[in-house]
Amino acid sequence: MILEVIRRIRALNKNYRLYYWRTTNGAEVDCVVDGGKALIPIEIKSSSYVTLSEIKGLKIFLEDYKDRTLLGYVITLGKKPEKLAKNILAITWDYL
């Protein structure tokens, strides 16, 4: 999935940077796309259904960086995009 994100960034000819984010307490986000002014956090799950308890790191990231982040994304094996919270959207892997 990370390679697909990289491929999409290159196809769009963007100079975005990718990071992995983790706190000292162990909260983590699989991929953070840094577009300069805005950050896009992405969590990757290998299941069709994701609960909010499974994406605690994403919720913490969104709170910590709320001045630079509008939405967080969860890539899943689901069948269609789904809003998990007011600022978290689950998208299917083929949506990329």
ABEGO torsion letter per residue (X at the ends): XAAAAAAAAAAAGBABBBBBBBBAAGBBBABBBBAGABBBBBBBBABABBBAAAAAAAAAAAAAAAAABABBBBBBABABBBBABAABBBBBAAAX
